[in-house]
Amino acid sequence: MEKTVEVELRGLIDREKYSDLLKFFRKNGIAKGTKNRILIDYSTFLKDEGVRERKKDIRLRVTNGIPEIIIKLGNWGGSEHRKELSVLASKGEFDKLVQIYAALGLTKGVLCIRNTEVFMYKGIEFALVEVPGHSYYFEAEKMLTEKDDVIQAKKEVESVIAGLKLHPFTDEEFYKYIEKLNVEANEIFDYSTYKDNYFRDRFNL
């Protein structure tokens, strides 16, 4: 059975902790690579979704040059489990996906840039995320099938991050951090100002 349920905990870390974790995981974990990602979060501007009430996370993203349609269903927060649906597109097609979303009525979103180092450690995927010029946070994720025990998986993730002296966001802390990023680090993308090949020309996608 396909693993489509994501159990994920996130938390803020400072630059020193980020560096310490990089060293630790390089020594004790399995490196899964670097992800240079640009994404558009459309749900922030959707009626009945936004930041705090979100049940449907609708995005376009491009990771290391590969575009992707991604939708996550369920509550989000500092600690969450959601169903994840994604479809990869071909390199060079991100602008086309943006145009397709606009034709479907998705014309405004939050544009984010993230640089991430990814490791496997004790069966959990750890992502150490840099928001360029702003801050750092971690994500600890375990993917499950719809028949797996979500509660048990969450306990396993909580135990491992506690052992690393990491502290996950409460939901309220997470929402405040997202709101802070949207003011201080992210951009507003509005399709009304879009020009052909904007993302190709700006980001060499």
SEMARGU-732977 format. One record per residue (C-alpha): residue in three letters; y, z, x. Coordinates in steps of 0.02 Angstrom, whole numbers. Layout:
// SEMARGU-732977
<node residuo="ALA" y="Y" z="Z" x="X"/>
...
//
This chain:
// SEMARGU-732977
<node residuo="MET" y="0" z="0" x="0"/>
<node residuo="GLU" y="172" z="-47" x="65"/>
<node residuo="LYS" y="284" z="92" x="128"/>
<node residuo="THR" y="442" z="78" x="24"/>
<node residuo="VAL" y="493" z="260" x="0"/>
<node residuo="GLU" y="613" z="327" x="130"/>
<node residuo="VAL" y="626" z="513" x="165"/>
<node residuo="GLU" y="781" z="540" x="270"/>
<node residuo="LEU" y="887" z="684" x="336"/>
<node residuo="ARG" y="1053" z="660" x="424"/>
<node residuo="GLY" y="1173" z="772" x="517"/>
<node residuo="LEU" y="1328" z="769" x="624"/>
<node residuo="ILE" y="1315" z="788" x="812"/>
<node residuo="ASP" y="1447" z="793" x="947"/>
<node residuo="ARG" y="1456" z="684" x="1102"/>
<node residuo="GLU" y="1368" z="813" x="1210"/>
<node residuo="LYS" y="1224" z="833" x="1088"/>
<node residuo="TYR" y="1211" z="645" x="1071"/>
<node residuo="SER" y="1192" z="628" x="1261"/>
<node residuo="ASP" y="1067" z="771" x="1268"/>
<node residuo="LEU" y="961" z="694" x="1131"/>
<node residuo="LEU" y="964" z="524" x="1216"/>
<node residuo="LYS" y="895" z="602" x="1375"/>
<node residuo="PHE" y="766" z="704" x="1278"/>
<node residuo="PHE" y="699" z="559" x="1175"/>
<node residuo="ARG" y="695" z="441" x="1324"/>
<node residuo="LYS" y="583" z="568" x="1409"/>
<node residuo="ASN" y="480" z="632" x="1263"/>
<node residuo="GLY" y="488" z="499" x="1129"/>
<node residuo="ILE" y="450" z="314" x="1112"/>
<node residuo="ALA" y="601" z="200" x="1123"/>
<node residuo="LYS" y="609" z="76" x="979"/>
<node residuo="GLY" y="766" z="-14" x="1036"/>
<node residuo="THR" y="952" z="-28" x="1007"/>
<node residuo="LYS" y="1026" z="-81" x="841"/>
<node residuo="ASN" y="1199" z="-157" x="841"/>
<node residuo="ARG" y="1239" z="-166" x="657"/>
<node residuo="ILE" y="1376" z="-226" x="542"/>
<node residuo="LEU" y="1360" z="-188" x="358"/>
<node residuo="ILE" y="1452" z="-203" x="194"/>
<node residuo="ASP" y="1425" z="-61" x="72"/>
<node residuo="TYR" y="1465" z="-129" x="-101"/>
<node residuo="SER" y="1415" z="24" x="-201"/>
<node residuo="THR" y="1571" z="123" x="-154"/>
<node residuo="PHE" y="1673" z="10" x="-268"/>
<node residuo="LEU" y="1548" z="-9" x="-410"/>
<node residuo="LYS" y="1582" z="76" x="-575"/>
<node residuo="ASP" y="1471" z="231" x="-598"/>
<node residuo="GLU" y="1416" z="225" x="-415"/>
<node residuo="GLY" y="1548" z="267" x="-284"/>
<node residuo="VAL" y="1511" z="395" x="-149"/>
<node residuo="ARG" y="1457" z="551" x="-241"/>
<node residuo="GLU" y="1373" z="481" x="-398"/>
<node residuo="ARG" y="1274" z="345" x="-313"/>
<node residuo="LYS" y="1101" z="301" x="-378"/>
<node residuo="LYS" y="1101" z="120" x="-320"/>
<node residuo="ASP" y="1145" z="78" x="-140"/>
<node residuo="ILE" y="1185" z="-107" x="-128"/>
<node residuo="ARG" y="1221" z="-179" x="44"/>
<node residuo="LEU" y="1221" z="-328" x="157"/>
<node residuo="ARG" y="1192" z="-294" x="339"/>
<node residuo="VAL" y="1159" z="-385" x="500"/>
<node residuo="THR" y="1063" z="-300" x="640"/>
<node residuo="ASN" y="1056" z="-378" x="813"/>
<node residuo="GLY" y="1106" z="-543" x="733"/>
<node residuo="ILE" y="976" z="-541" x="592"/>
<node residuo="PRO" y="1051" z="-533" x="415"/>
<node residuo="GLU" y="970" z="-430" x="278"/>
<node residuo="ILE" y="990" z="-395" x="93"/>
<node residuo="ILE" y="953" z="-211" x="65"/>
<node residuo="ILE" y="952" z="-104" x="-92"/>
<node residuo="LYS" y="903" z="79" x="-99"/>
<node residuo="LEU" y="866" z="161" x="-266"/>
<node residuo="GLY" y="887" z="347" x="-298"/>
<node residuo="ASN" y="1008" z="488" x="-258"/>
<node residuo="TRP" y="1083" z="490" x="-85"/>
<node residuo="GLY" y="1149" z="635" x="17"/>
<node residuo="GLY" y="1117" z="735" x="174"/>
<node residuo="SER" y="933" z="746" x="128"/>
<node residuo="GLU" y="857" z="613" x="18"/>
<node residuo="HIS" y="709" z="508" x="-32"/>
<node residuo="ARG" y="740" z="336" x="-102"/>
<node residuo="LYS" y="648" z="174" x="-135"/>
<node residuo="GLU" y="700" z="40" x="-13"/>
<node residuo="LEU" y="697" z="-146" x="-51"/>
<node residuo="SER" y="747" z="-271" x="82"/>
<node residuo="VAL" y="736" z="-456" x="121"/>
<node residuo="LEU" y="777" z="-531" x="291"/>
<node residuo="ALA" y="874" z="-693" x="307"/>
<node residuo="SER" y="887" z="-812" x="452"/>
<node residuo="LYS" y="1006" z="-789" x="597"/>
<node residuo="GLY" y="1175" z="-866" x="558"/>
<node residuo="GLU" y="1162" z="-842" x="369"/>
<node residuo="PHE" y="1264" z="-682" x="347"/>
<node residuo="ASP" y="1418" z="-775" x="286"/>
<node residuo="LYS" y="1310" z="-866" x="160"/>
<node residuo="LEU" y="1243" z="-700" x="94"/>
<node residuo="VAL" y="1421" z="-634" x="76"/>
<node residuo="GLN" y="1464" z="-788" x="-27"/>
<node residuo="ILE" y="1308" z="-767" x="-135"/>
<node residuo="TYR" y="1351" z="-584" x="-169"/>
<node residuo="ALA" y="1528" z="-636" x="-217"/>
<node residuo="ALA" y="1460" z="-765" x="-339"/>
<node residuo="LEU" y="1360" z="-624" x="-418"/>
<node residuo="GLY" y="1518" z="-521" x="-439"/>
<node residuo="LEU" y="1504" z="-411" x="-285"/>
<node residuo="THR" y="1672" z="-445" x="-203"/>
<node residuo="LYS" y="1730" z="-281" x="-128"/>
<node residuo="GLY" y="1647" z="-162" x="-7"/>
<node residuo="VAL" y="1663" z="-49" x="141"/>
<node residuo="LEU" y="1639" z="-136" x="308"/>
<node residuo="CYS" y="1555" z="-27" x="439"/>
<node residuo="ILE" y="1509" z="-51" x="622"/>
<node residuo="ARG" y="1371" z="57" x="695"/>
<node residuo="ASN" y="1280" z="64" x="863"/>
<node residuo="THR" y="1112" z="151" x="858"/>
<node residuo="GLU" y="975" z="203" x="979"/>
<node residuo="VAL" y="806" z="221" x="893"/>
<node residuo="PHE" y="655" z="325" x="946"/>
<node residuo="MET" y="489" z="382" x="874"/>
<node residuo="TYR" y="455" z="567" x="900"/>
<node residuo="LYS" y="312" z="665" x="820"/>
<node residuo="GLY" y="286" z="528" x="691"/>
<node residuo="ILE" y="469" z="525" x="638"/>
<node residuo="GLU" y="595" z="389" x="672"/>
<node residuo="PHE" y="753" z="461" x="747"/>
<node residuo="ALA" y="912" z="359" x="750"/>
<node residuo="LEU" y="1059" z="418" x="856"/>
<node residuo="VAL" y="1209" z="333" x="779"/>
<node residuo="GLU" y="1379" z="301" x="857"/>
<node residuo="VAL" y="1526" z="263" x="745"/>
<node residuo="PRO" y="1632" z="174" x="878"/>
<node residuo="GLY" y="1786" z="271" x="925"/>
<node residuo="HIS" y="1752" z="407" x="797"/>
<node residuo="SER" y="1594" z="514" x="791"/>
<node residuo="TYR" y="1405" z="528" x="805"/>
<node residuo="TYR" y="1264" z="577" x="689"/>
<node residuo="PHE" y="1075" z="577" x="683"/>
<node residuo="GLU" y="953" z="509" x="555"/>
<node residuo="ALA" y="774" z="572" x="545"/>
<node residuo="GLU" y="666" z="459" x="436"/>
<node residuo="LYS" y="487" z="447" x="377"/>
<node residuo="MET" y="427" z="300" x="273"/>
<node residuo="LEU" y="296" z="331" x="138"/>
<node residuo="THR" y="200" z="239" x="5"/>
<node residuo="GLU" y="239" z="282" x="-176"/>
<node residuo="LYS" y="79" z="386" x="-182"/>
<node residuo="ASP" y="120" z="495" x="-31"/>
<node residuo="ASP" y="181" z="675" x="-46"/>
<node residuo="VAL" y="370" z="669" x="-29"/>
<node residuo="ILE" y="391" z="858" x="-26"/>
<node residuo="GLN" y="266" z="879" x="116"/>
<node residuo="ALA" y="346" z="738" x="215"/>
<node residuo="LYS" y="518" z="817" x="195"/>
<node residuo="LYS" y="450" z="983" x="258"/>
<node residuo="GLU" y="378" z="896" x="411"/>
<node residuo="VAL" y="546" z="814" x="450"/>
<node residuo="GLU" y="639" z="978" x="423"/>
<node residuo="SER" y="521" z="1068" x="541"/>
<node residuo="VAL" y="543" z="942" x="681"/>
<node residuo="ILE" y="732" z="934" x="670"/>
<node residuo="ALA" y="741" z="1125" x="666"/>
<node residuo="GLY" y="641" z="1125" x="828"/>
<node residuo="LEU" y="773" z="1012" x="904"/>
<node residuo="LYS" y="911" z="1131" x="845"/>
<node residuo="LEU" y="982" z="997" x="730"/>
<node residuo="HIS" y="1064" z="1039" x="565"/>
<node residuo="PRO" y="1057" z="917" x="418"/>
<node residuo="PHE" y="1206" z="890" x="307"/>
<node residuo="THR" y="1212" z="974" x="139"/>
<node residuo="ASP" y="1249" z="844" x="6"/>
<node residuo="GLU" y="1430" z="902" x="-2"/>
<node residuo="GLU" y="1450" z="894" x="187"/>
<node residuo="PHE" y="1377" z="719" x="186"/>
<node residuo="TYR" y="1494" z="656" x="50"/>
<node residuo="LYS" y="1645" z="728" x="140"/>
<node residuo="TYR" y="1590" z="644" x="302"/>
<node residuo="ILE" y="1570" z="475" x="216"/>
<node residuo="GLU" y="1742" z="495" x="136"/>
<node residuo="LYS" y="1814" z="538" x="307"/>
<node residuo="LEU" y="1733" z="385" x="386"/>
<node residuo="ASN" y="1801" z="274" x="247"/>
<node residuo="VAL" y="1977" z="334" x="287"/>
<node residuo="GLU" y="1969" z="345" x="476"/>
<node residuo="ALA" y="1837" z="224" x="541"/>
<node residuo="ASN" y="1778" z="97" x="413"/>
<node residuo="GLU" y="1870" z="-52" x="339"/>
<node residuo="ILE" y="1891" z="-119" x="163"/>
<node residuo="PHE" y="1814" z="-291" x="139"/>
<node residuo="ASP" y="1890" z="-392" x="-3"/>
<node residuo="TYR" y="1817" z="-563" x="-37"/>
<node residuo="SER" y="1984" z="-622" x="-109"/>
<node residuo="THR" y="2046" z="-637" x="72"/>
<node residuo="TYR" y="1883" z="-711" x="139"/>
<node residuo="LYS" y="1889" z="-872" x="239"/>
<node residuo="ASP" y="1738" z="-981" x="278"/>
<node residuo="ASN" y="1634" z="-917" x="425"/>
<node residuo="TYR" y="1738" z="-758" x="438"/>
<node residuo="PHE" y="1594" z="-652" x="503"/>
<node residuo="ARG" y="1532" z="-788" x="620"/>
<node residuo="ASP" y="1703" z="-807" x="695"/>
<node residuo="ARG" y="1747" z="-622" x="705"/>
<node residuo="PHE" y="1579" z="-550" x="759"/>
<node residuo="ASN" y="1489" z="-704" x="829"/>
<node residuo="LEU" y="1352" z="-689" x="698"/>
//
